[in-house]
Amino acid sequence: MSTTPTRRKSTVAALLRTAALALLATAAVAGLAPGPALAREGDVAWTVRTASNSYGAARSSFSYAVNPGGQVEDAMVVANRGPVPLSLAVYAADGFTTGAGQLDLLAKDGKSVAVGAWVHADRGSVTIQPGKTAQVPFKITVPDNATPGDYVGGVLTSLTQADQAEGINVDRRLGIRIKLRVGGELKPSLAIEDLHVTYGGTFNPFSRGDATVTYKIHNSGNAALSGQQAVSVSGPFGSLRVGAAGIAAPPELLPGESWTVTVPVRGVAPAVWLAATATLTPRLTDASGSTTSLKPVQATTHGWALPWMLALVLVVLVAALVGTLQYRRRNQVRRRTREEARVRDAVEQALRGQEPQAS
């Protein structure tokens, strides 16, 4: 995205101001709705869709299985719904998962190393007259040394317009997701990393508190994966086990990506020494859209769960008991000291031949 000399704004910030990006992340990229990806009225004046050909009609996205060294040819159809001619830039970009769990595509000036580098449109721009459509062919060439597995990117159309009110240029984009599976051995794998558990007690020394379990899901394989999660916390030897409820599924992670998870577990007894267990069932989606559950992975960590309020009450009671014993001991010492002084005085008087005086 270009910027004016007076003010510079990041690509992401500018794109978030438009409904075009929202549709890119939902309808076009995520493939939630087949057919054209139409932005909110007034934002953009064009639509994009997949071409109807041997790969199918009314596809929600582009999806291919190609061996290393192979090629694919396809096309995107762009329609001008506005009253004036449109000149749009055309380019491809790699995909990535955002912190919000949505799929996004790199900006035009971003460095693509996979789909964005392998996809080449037959033109870098297209001009479309009002009410007309244009077909933009593209070719995907997979390198001979490409690593087997899943890759995600997209082919995009872009229009840069000046926003006079904001003093910037805004890049409005519409695109369609490309999911590419490079042939070879598929090794789907999710790992649970950096697992931790912390415990928060309550003011009531005899009630239960809440634990917080955090960990990172790492896609350590070569296939795009989602997953089903389960988290439980227990005391020593598996006693007083409590499971977390309503854990949201993580987004589909691309190979190499990670996702941080924070899970609250309610009603955990302060059992002094806790065991937190996270179980993750990877879910693999094939080209037809069907999902297969893979062998679950599991990790366990430990942490302290001390009943702090109860411990405080015990400390106060012990301190009071110790204080009482010390007070009594001091009194006994004082009485013994006075008695010893009285006896000593009596002895001294007797030695001097005096009649002892009562004290």
GUPAKE-816931 format. One record per residue (C-alpha): residue in one letter; z, x, y. Coordinates in Angstrom, 3 decimals. Each point is the difference from the previous one (the first is absolute). Example, Ala and Ser with C-alpha at 12.3 -4.5 7.8 and 13.67 -1.06 7.14 Angstrom:
2
{residu=A | pz=7.800 | px=12.300 | py=-4.500}
{residu=S | pz=-0.660 | px=1.370 | py=3.440}
END
This chain:
359
{residu=M | pz=0.000 | px=0.000 | py=0.000}
{residu=S | pz=-0.854 | px=1.351 | py=3.443}
{residu=T | pz=2.323 | px=-0.230 | py=2.981}
{residu=T | pz=-0.463 | px=-0.029 | py=3.764}
{residu=P | pz=1.077 | px=3.072 | py=2.024}
{residu=T | pz=2.731 | px=-2.025 | py=1.674}
{residu=R | pz=1.822 | px=-1.095 | py=-3.087}
{residu=R | pz=0.003 | px=0.989 | py=-3.703}
{residu=K | pz=1.173 | px=-2.216 | py=-2.791}
{residu=S | pz=0.172 | px=0.658 | py=-3.734}
{residu=T | pz=-2.548 | px=-1.533 | py=-2.333}
{residu=V | pz=2.602 | px=-1.917 | py=-1.962}
{residu=A | pz=1.603 | px=-1.450 | py=3.115}
{residu=A | pz=-3.331 | px=-1.140 | py=1.354}
{residu=L | pz=-1.136 | px=-1.506 | py=-3.272}
{residu=L | pz=3.222 | px=-1.940 | py=-0.436}
{residu=R | pz=-0.847 | px=-1.870 | py=3.176}
{residu=T | pz=-2.920 | px=-1.707 | py=-1.659}
{residu=A | pz=-0.390 | px=-2.559 | py=-2.721}
{residu=A | pz=-2.826 | px=2.087 | py=-1.383}
{residu=L | pz=2.447 | px=2.483 | py=-1.464}
{residu=A | pz=2.162 | px=-2.785 | py=-1.392}
{residu=L | pz=-2.983 | px=-1.375 | py=-1.878}
{residu=L | pz=-0.932 | px=3.460 | py=-1.142}
{residu=A | pz=3.428 | px=0.395 | py=-1.554}
{residu=T | pz=0.026 | px=-3.459 | py=-1.555}
{residu=A | pz=-3.328 | px=-1.693 | py=-0.657}
{residu=A | pz=-2.414 | px=2.911 | py=-0.099}
{residu=V | pz=2.116 | px=2.919 | py=-1.184}
{residu=A | pz=2.511 | px=-1.765 | py=-2.210}
{residu=G | pz=-2.680 | px=-2.327 | py=-1.316}
{residu=L | pz=2.137 | px=-3.121 | py=0.359}
{residu=A | pz=-2.825 | px=-2.247 | py=1.128}
{residu=P | pz=-3.592 | px=0.185 | py=-1.213}
{residu=G | pz=-2.959 | px=-0.156 | py=2.336}
{residu=P | pz=-0.200 | px=0.960 | py=3.676}
{residu=A | pz=2.938 | px=1.646 | py=1.738}
{residu=L | pz=0.109 | px=-2.071 | py=3.183}
{residu=A | pz=2.333 | px=1.024 | py=2.792}
{residu=R | pz=1.884 | px=-2.381 | py=2.278}
{residu=E | pz=-2.213 | px=-1.806 | py=2.488}
{residu=G | pz=-0.477 | px=2.043 | py=3.153}
{residu=D | pz=0.843 | px=3.365 | py=-1.584}
{residu=V | pz=-3.293 | px=0.988 | py=-1.626}
{residu=A | pz=-3.367 | px=-1.646 | py=-0.235}
{residu=W | pz=-1.171 | px=1.247 | py=-3.372}
{residu=T | pz=0.806 | px=-0.296 | py=-3.691}
{residu=V | pz=-0.505 | px=2.234 | py=-3.028}
{residu=R | pz=-0.481 | px=-0.841 | py=-3.665}
{residu=T | pz=-1.265 | px=1.550 | py=-3.205}
{residu=A | pz=-3.683 | px=-0.301 | py=-0.775}
{residu=S | pz=-1.088 | px=-2.198 | py=-2.908}
{residu=N | pz=-1.639 | px=2.164 | py=-2.646}
{residu=S | pz=0.386 | px=1.123 | py=-3.614}
{residu=Y | pz=3.684 | px=0.704 | py=0.625}
{residu=G | pz=0.630 | px=-3.654 | py=0.811}
{residu=A | pz=0.101 | px=-2.534 | py=2.815}
{residu=A | pz=2.830 | px=-0.916 | py=2.386}
{residu=R | pz=2.057 | px=2.999 | py=-1.056}
{residu=S | pz=3.275 | px=0.474 | py=1.841}
{residu=S | pz=-0.400 | px=3.805 | py=-0.043}
{residu=F | pz=-2.018 | px=2.813 | py=-1.518}
{residu=S | pz=1.227 | px=1.266 | py=-3.364}
{residu=Y | pz=-1.689 | px=2.558 | py=-2.237}
{residu=A | pz=0.555 | px=2.203 | py=-3.041}
{residu=V | pz=-1.979 | px=3.232 | py=0.308}
{residu=N | pz=0.022 | px=3.234 | py=-1.973}
{residu=P | pz=0.227 | px=3.364 | py=1.782}
{residu=G | pz=-3.435 | px=0.876 | py=1.367}
{residu=G | pz=-1.092 | px=-3.652 | py=-0.001}
{residu=Q | pz=-1.377 | px=-2.139 | py=2.808}
{residu=V | pz=0.285 | px=-3.624 | py=1.131}
{residu=E | pz=-2.201 | px=-1.860 | py=2.464}
{residu=D | pz=1.150 | px=-3.221 | py=1.679}
{residu=A | pz=-0.083 | px=-1.711 | py=3.396}
{residu=M | pz=2.124 | px=-1.776 | py=2.591}
{residu=V | pz=-1.298 | px=-2.939 | py=2.023}
{residu=V | pz=0.942 | px=-0.209 | py=3.680}
{residu=A | pz=-0.496 | px=-3.240 | py=1.973}
{residu=N | pz=0.026 | px=-0.360 | py=3.793}
{residu=R | pz=1.780 | px=-3.266 | py=0.868}
{residu=G | pz=-0.015 | px=0.647 | py=3.741}
{residu=P | pz=-2.449 | px=-0.804 | py=2.838}
{residu=V | pz=-1.019 | px=3.600 | py=0.764}
{residu=P | pz=-1.396 | px=2.913 | py=-2.038}
{residu=L | pz=2.591 | px=2.171 | py=-1.749}
{residu=S | pz=-0.177 | px=3.733 | py=-0.612}
{residu=L | pz=2.526 | px=1.030 | py=-2.628}
{residu=A | pz=0.934 | px=3.389 | py=-1.409}
{residu=V | pz=-0.046 | px=0.227 | py=-3.808}
{residu=Y | pz=2.096 | px=2.476 | py=-1.979}
{residu=A | pz=2.183 | px=0.379 | py=-3.092}
{residu=A | pz=3.654 | px=1.092 | py=-0.226}
{residu=D | pz=2.712 | px=0.740 | py=-2.535}
{residu=G | pz=2.730 | px=-2.576 | py=-0.558}
{residu=F | pz=3.766 | px=0.433 | py=0.061}
{residu=T | pz=3.113 | px=-2.166 | py=-0.289}
{residu=T | pz=1.852 | px=-0.532 | py=3.285}
{residu=G | pz=3.769 | px=-0.088 | py=0.457}
{residu=A | pz=-0.283 | px=-3.796 | py=0.067}
{residu=G | pz=-1.516 | px=0.017 | py=-3.482}
{residu=Q | pz=-3.542 | px=-0.898 | py=1.081}
{residu=L | pz=-3.227 | px=1.804 | py=-0.710}
{residu=D | pz=-1.581 | px=1.586 | py=3.079}
{residu=L | pz=-2.961 | px=2.281 | py=0.601}
{residu=L | pz=-0.145 | px=3.265 | py=1.893}
{residu=A | pz=-1.438 | px=-0.071 | py=3.492}
{residu=K | pz=-3.522 | px=1.245 | py=0.548}
{residu=D | pz=1.242 | px=3.405 | py=1.109}
{residu=G | pz=2.371 | px=0.279 | py=-2.987}
{residu=K | pz=-0.749 | px=2.466 | py=-2.788}
{residu=S | pz=-1.110 | px=-1.811 | py=-3.165}
{residu=V | pz=-0.146 | px=2.000 | py=-3.239}
{residu=A | pz=-0.880 | px=-2.652 | py=-2.610}
{residu=V | pz=-1.659 | px=-3.404 | py=0.462}
{residu=G | pz=-0.504 | px=0.581 | py=3.709}
{residu=A | pz=-1.787 | px=3.277 | py=-0.757}
{residu=W | pz=-1.984 | px=-1.302 | py=-2.980}
{residu=V | pz=-1.376 | px=-3.168 | py=1.634}
{residu=H | pz=-3.053 | px=0.392 | py=2.233}
{residu=A | pz=-1.577 | px=-2.931 | py=1.812}
{residu=D | pz=-3.706 | px=0.221 | py=0.649}
{residu=R | pz=0.741 | px=-0.154 | py=3.726}
{residu=G | pz=2.848 | px=0.882 | py=2.303}
{residu=S | pz=-0.385 | px=-3.108 | py=2.130}
{residu=V | pz=-1.632 | px=-3.401 | py=-0.068}
{residu=T | pz=-1.215 | px=-2.335 | py=2.756}
{residu=I | pz=-0.058 | px=-3.718 | py=-0.784}
{residu=Q | pz=-1.500 | px=-2.758 | py=2.116}
{residu=P | pz=1.992 | px=-3.216 | py=0.666}
{residu=G | pz=0.112 | px=-2.283 | py=-3.016}
{residu=K | pz=-1.633 | px=2.604 | py=-2.240}
{residu=T | pz=1.200 | px=2.089 | py=-2.946}
{residu=A | pz=-0.696 | px=3.544 | py=-1.049}
{residu=Q | pz=0.418 | px=1.618 | py=-3.386}
{residu=V | pz=1.507 | px=3.480 | py=0.020}
{residu=P | pz=-0.722 | px=1.855 | py=-3.257}
{residu=F | pz=2.282 | px=2.821 | py=-1.066}
{residu=K | pz=0.164 | px=2.494 | py=-2.839}
{residu=I | pz=3.053 | px=1.402 | py=-1.770}
{residu=T | pz=-0.448 | px=3.463 | py=-1.490}
{residu=V | pz=2.942 | px=1.160 | py=-2.127}
{residu=P | pz=0.294 | px=3.808 | py=-0.240}
{residu=D | pz=-0.404 | px=1.651 | py=-3.384}
{residu=N | pz=3.533 | px=1.392 | py=0.211}
{residu=A | pz=1.679 | px=-3.221 | py=1.119}
{residu=T | pz=3.384 | px=-0.574 | py=-1.645}
{residu=P | pz=0.075 | px=-3.114 | py=-2.225}
{residu=G | pz=2.000 | px=-2.935 | py=1.314}
{residu=D | pz=0.146 | px=-2.593 | py=2.763}
{residu=Y | pz=-1.139 | px=0.448 | py=3.587}
{residu=V | pz=0.063 | px=-2.533 | py=2.822}
{residu=G | pz=-1.786 | px=-0.026 | py=3.323}
{residu=G | pz=-2.327 | px=-2.233 | py=1.936}
{residu=V | pz=-3.232 | px=-0.343 | py=1.923}
{residu=L | pz=0.523 | px=-1.086 | py=3.601}
{residu=T | pz=-1.748 | px=-1.372 | py=3.047}
{residu=S | pz=1.510 | px=0.867 | py=3.357}
{residu=L | pz=-0.409 | px=-1.098 | py=3.613}
{residu=T | pz=1.645 | px=1.929 | py=2.828}
{residu=Q | pz=0.591 | px=-2.025 | py=3.150}
{residu=A | pz=1.803 | px=0.723 | py=3.230}
{residu=D | pz=3.183 | px=-1.941 | py=0.704}
{residu=Q | pz=0.143 | px=-0.041 | py=3.790}
{residu=A | pz=3.488 | px=-1.507 | py=0.109}
{residu=E | pz=1.469 | px=2.747 | py=-2.178}
{residu=G | pz=-2.223 | px=2.810 | py=1.255}
{residu=I | pz=-1.018 | px=1.072 | py=-3.521}
{residu=N | pz=-2.835 | px=-0.278 | py=-2.457}
{residu=V | pz=0.790 | px=-2.232 | py=-2.974}
{residu=D | pz=-1.647 | px=0.592 | py=-3.360}
{residu=R | pz=-0.475 | px=-3.295 | py=-1.874}
{residu=R | pz=-0.821 | px=0.449 | py=-3.679}
{residu=L | pz=-1.101 | px=-2.184 | py=-2.873}
{residu=G | pz=-0.517 | px=1.442 | py=-3.435}
{residu=I | pz=0.015 | px=-0.582 | py=-3.736}
{residu=R | pz=2.103 | px=1.810 | py=-2.572}
{residu=I | pz=-1.586 | px=2.307 | py=-2.563}
{residu=K | pz=1.931 | px=0.644 | py=-3.200}
{residu=L | pz=-1.466 | px=2.748 | py=-2.107}
{residu=R | pz=1.116 | px=1.046 | py=-3.488}
{residu=V | pz=-1.376 | px=3.388 | py=-0.972}
{residu=G | pz=-0.603 | px=0.293 | py=-3.729}
{residu=G | pz=2.187 | px=2.181 | py=-2.205}
{residu=E | pz=3.486 | px=-0.226 | py=-1.468}
{residu=L | pz=2.118 | px=-2.517 | py=1.907}
{residu=K | pz=3.647 | px=1.056 | py=0.253}
{residu=P | pz=1.971 | px=-2.754 | py=1.733}
{residu=S | pz=3.527 | px=1.126 | py=0.819}
{residu=L | pz=2.791 | px=-0.980 | py=2.361}
{residu=A | pz=3.128 | px=2.107 | py=0.522}
{residu=I | pz=3.398 | px=-0.875 | py=1.467}
{residu=E | pz=1.206 | px=2.774 | py=2.286}
{residu=D | pz=2.968 | px=0.695 | py=2.323}
{residu=L | pz=2.176 | px=-2.730 | py=-1.513}
{residu=H | pz=3.323 | px=-0.525 | py=1.828}
{residu=V | pz=2.799 | px=-2.582 | py=0.012}
{residu=T | pz=2.622 | px=-0.615 | py=2.693}
{residu=Y | pz=2.857 | px=-2.492 | py=0.004}
{residu=G | pz=1.420 | px=-2.032 | py=2.855}
{residu=G | pz=3.449 | px=-1.515 | py=-0.601}
{residu=T | pz=1.669 | px=-3.036 | py=1.581}
{residu=F | pz=3.200 | px=-0.539 | py=1.972}
{residu=N | pz=1.383 | px=-2.023 | py=-2.887}
{residu=P | pz=1.374 | px=2.654 | py=-2.376}
{residu=F | pz=-0.485 | px=-2.253 | py=-3.030}
{residu=S | pz=-3.566 | px=-1.255 | py=0.662}
{residu=R | pz=-3.431 | px=1.419 | py=-0.841}
{residu=G | pz=-2.351 | px=1.753 | py=2.393}
{residu=D | pz=-3.675 | px=0.847 | py=0.309}
{residu=A | pz=-1.911 | px=3.018 | py=-1.247}
{residu=T | pz=-3.279 | px=1.327 | py=1.398}
{residu=V | pz=-2.509 | px=1.660 | py=-2.308}
{residu=T | pz=-2.842 | px=2.025 | py=1.518}
{residu=Y | pz=-2.846 | px=1.835 | py=-1.682}
{residu=K | pz=-3.621 | px=0.974 | py=0.398}
{residu=I | pz=-2.871 | px=-1.283 | py=-2.131}
{residu=H | pz=-2.593 | px=2.735 | py=-0.441}
{residu=N | pz=-3.424 | px=-0.637 | py=-1.469}
{residu=S | pz=-0.221 | px=3.192 | py=-2.012}
{residu=G | pz=-3.072 | px=-1.052 | py=-1.986}
{residu=N | pz=-3.669 | px=-0.520 | py=0.850}
{residu=A | pz=-0.167 | px=-3.831 | py=0.029}
{residu=A | pz=0.914 | px=-2.460 | py=2.723}
{residu=L | pz=3.188 | px=-1.764 | py=-1.128}
{residu=S | pz=2.393 | px=-2.711 | py=1.045}
{residu=G | pz=3.301 | px=-0.592 | py=-1.771}
{residu=Q | pz=2.828 | px=-2.337 | py=-0.932}
{residu=Q | pz=3.504 | px=1.219 | py=0.883}
{residu=A | pz=3.494 | px=-0.588 | py=-1.354}
{residu=V | pz=3.239 | px=1.571 | py=1.257}
{residu=S | pz=3.527 | px=-0.257 | py=-1.409}
{residu=V | pz=3.378 | px=1.564 | py=0.766}
{residu=S | pz=2.868 | px=0.361 | py=-2.489}
{residu=G | pz=3.401 | px=1.616 | py=-0.383}
{residu=P | pz=1.067 | px=2.600 | py=-2.578}
{residu=F | pz=-1.524 | px=-0.453 | py=-3.492}
{residu=G | pz=-2.289 | px=-2.780 | py=1.278}
{residu=S | pz=2.829 | px=-2.343 | py=0.922}
{residu=L | pz=-0.136 | px=-2.552 | py=2.842}
{residu=R | pz=-3.796 | px=0.163 | py=0.182}
{residu=V | pz=-1.659 | px=-1.824 | py=2.933}
{residu=G | pz=-3.751 | px=-0.402 | py=0.501}
{residu=A | pz=-1.866 | px=-0.229 | py=3.305}
{residu=A | pz=-1.846 | px=-3.222 | py=0.727}
{residu=G | pz=-3.270 | px=-0.660 | py=1.816}
{residu=I | pz=-1.447 | px=3.517 | py=0.102}
{residu=A | pz=-3.393 | px=-0.097 | py=1.704}
{residu=A | pz=-2.872 | px=1.627 | py=-1.856}
{residu=P | pz=-1.271 | px=3.241 | py=1.521}
{residu=P | pz=-3.559 | px=0.097 | py=1.317}
{residu=E | pz=-2.757 | px=1.382 | py=-2.176}
{residu=L | pz=0.280 | px=3.750 | py=0.442}
{residu=L | pz=-2.950 | px=2.341 | py=-0.129}
{residu=P | pz=0.270 | px=3.225 | py=-2.026}
{residu=G | pz=2.337 | px=2.427 | py=1.736}
{residu=E | pz=1.595 | px=-2.597 | py=2.296}
{residu=S | pz=3.734 | px=-0.784 | py=0.180}
{residu=W | pz=1.995 | px=-3.057 | py=1.029}
{residu=T | pz=3.688 | px=-0.029 | py=0.956}
{residu=V | pz=2.122 | px=-2.858 | py=-1.356}
{residu=T | pz=3.438 | px=-1.168 | py=1.163}
{residu=V | pz=1.727 | px=-2.578 | py=-2.226}
{residu=P | pz=3.350 | px=-1.688 | py=0.823}
{residu=V | pz=2.129 | px=-0.937 | py=-3.003}
{residu=R | pz=2.645 | px=-2.651 | py=0.748}
{residu=G | pz=3.369 | px=-0.553 | py=-1.647}
{residu=V | pz=0.622 | px=3.488 | py=-1.366}
{residu=A | pz=3.529 | px=0.726 | py=-1.216}
{residu=P | pz=1.608 | px=3.164 | py=1.428}
{residu=A | pz=0.064 | px=1.639 | py=-3.423}
{residu=V | pz=0.528 | px=3.510 | py=1.434}
{residu=W | pz=-3.083 | px=1.515 | py=-1.724}
{residu=L | pz=-3.255 | px=-1.985 | py=0.161}
{residu=A | pz=-3.249 | px=0.357 | py=-1.918}
{residu=A | pz=-3.150 | px=-1.321 | py=1.728}
{residu=T | pz=-3.110 | px=-0.526 | py=-2.126}
{residu=A | pz=-3.503 | px=-0.681 | py=1.324}
{residu=T | pz=-2.710 | px=-1.249 | py=-2.365}
{residu=L | pz=-3.650 | px=-0.092 | py=1.009}
{residu=T | pz=-2.776 | px=-1.642 | py=-2.012}
{residu=P | pz=-3.413 | px=1.282 | py=1.191}
{residu=R | pz=-2.762 | px=-2.608 | py=0.268}
{residu=L | pz=-3.641 | px=1.033 | py=-0.283}
{residu=T | pz=-2.805 | px=-2.244 | py=1.315}
{residu=D | pz=-3.469 | px=0.375 | py=-1.471}
{residu=A | pz=-3.366 | px=-0.744 | py=1.585}
{residu=S | pz=0.115 | px=-3.651 | py=-1.101}
{residu=G | pz=3.317 | px=-0.549 | py=1.786}
{residu=S | pz=2.152 | px=-0.342 | py=-3.105}
{residu=T | pz=3.307 | px=1.871 | py=-0.010}
{residu=T | pz=1.591 | px=1.945 | py=-2.853}
{residu=S | pz=3.676 | px=0.985 | py=-0.133}
{residu=L | pz=0.605 | px=3.574 | py=-1.148}
{residu=K | pz=3.026 | px=1.689 | py=-1.565}
{residu=P | pz=3.010 | px=-0.234 | py=2.356}
{residu=V | pz=1.538 | px=3.098 | py=1.553}
{residu=Q | pz=3.717 | px=0.248 | py=0.716}
{residu=A | pz=2.358 | px=2.220 | py=1.947}
{residu=T | pz=3.796 | px=0.010 | py=0.422}
{residu=T | pz=2.296 | px=1.537 | py=2.585}
{residu=H | pz=3.759 | px=-0.097 | py=0.673}
{residu=G | pz=2.224 | px=-0.411 | py=3.013}
{residu=W | pz=3.566 | px=-0.705 | py=1.035}
{residu=A | pz=1.277 | px=-3.546 | py=0.526}
{residu=L | pz=3.593 | px=0.449 | py=1.038}
{residu=P | pz=2.063 | px=-3.091 | py=0.941}
{residu=W | pz=0.847 | px=1.421 | py=3.409}
{residu=M | pz=2.169 | px=-2.863 | py=1.242}
{residu=L | pz=1.973 | px=-0.100 | py=-3.239}
{residu=A | pz=0.337 | px=3.780 | py=0.136}
{residu=L | pz=1.214 | px=-0.307 | py=3.602}
{residu=V | pz=2.622 | px=-2.584 | py=-1.032}
{residu=L | pz=1.165 | px=2.293 | py=-2.809}
{residu=V | pz=0.148 | px=2.954 | py=2.394}
{residu=V | pz=2.130 | px=-2.033 | py=2.406}
{residu=L | pz=2.344 | px=-1.090 | py=-2.812}
{residu=V | pz=0.295 | px=3.545 | py=-1.333}
{residu=A | pz=0.636 | px=1.312 | py=3.514}
{residu=A | pz=2.720 | px=-2.618 | py=0.527}
{residu=L | pz=1.605 | px=0.876 | py=-3.345}
{residu=V | pz=-0.107 | px=3.720 | py=0.765}
{residu=G | pz=1.430 | px=-0.646 | py=3.459}
{residu=T | pz=2.860 | px=-2.046 | py=-1.434}
{residu=L | pz=0.822 | px=2.682 | py=-2.572}
{residu=Q | pz=-0.079 | px=2.699 | py=2.639}
{residu=Y | pz=2.266 | px=-2.056 | py=2.275}
{residu=R | pz=2.521 | px=-0.481 | py=-2.785}
{residu=R | pz=-0.138 | px=3.667 | py=-0.874}
{residu=R | pz=0.639 | px=1.008 | py=3.600}
{residu=N | pz=2.983 | px=-2.363 | py=0.161}
{residu=Q | pz=1.363 | px=1.502 | py=-3.214}
{residu=V | pz=-0.445 | px=3.505 | py=1.398}
{residu=R | pz=1.785 | px=-0.957 | py=3.229}
{residu=R | pz=2.926 | px=-1.554 | py=-1.908}
{residu=R | pz=0.263 | px=3.021 | py=-2.275}
{residu=T | pz=-0.062 | px=2.321 | py=3.008}
{residu=R | pz=2.802 | px=-1.911 | py=1.718}
{residu=E | pz=2.100 | px=0.030 | py=-3.195}
{residu=E | pz=-0.525 | px=3.718 | py=-0.458}
{residu=A | pz=1.027 | px=0.612 | py=3.643}
{residu=R | pz=3.188 | px=-2.096 | py=-0.477}
{residu=V | pz=0.948 | px=1.942 | py=-3.122}
{residu=R | pz=-0.699 | px=3.311 | py=1.708}
{residu=D | pz=2.211 | px=-0.937 | py=2.967}
{residu=A | pz=2.829 | px=-1.029 | py=-2.346}
{residu=V | pz=-0.203 | px=3.276 | py=-1.891}
{residu=E | pz=0.082 | px=2.027 | py=3.200}
{residu=Q | pz=3.052 | px=-1.894 | py=1.277}
{residu=A | pz=1.807 | px=0.504 | py=-3.316}
{residu=L | pz=-0.643 | px=3.711 | py=0.127}
{residu=R | pz=1.554 | px=0.155 | py=3.467}
{residu=G | pz=3.119 | px=-1.832 | py=-1.263}
{residu=Q | pz=-0.751 | px=-3.128 | py=1.880}
{residu=E | pz=0.326 | px=-3.463 | py=-1.258}
{residu=P | pz=-3.517 | px=-1.362 | py=-0.510}
{residu=Q | pz=-0.922 | px=-2.590 | py=2.547}
{residu=A | pz=-1.815 | px=-3.067 | py=-0.894}
{residu=S | pz=-3.412 | px=-0.065 | py=1.463}
END
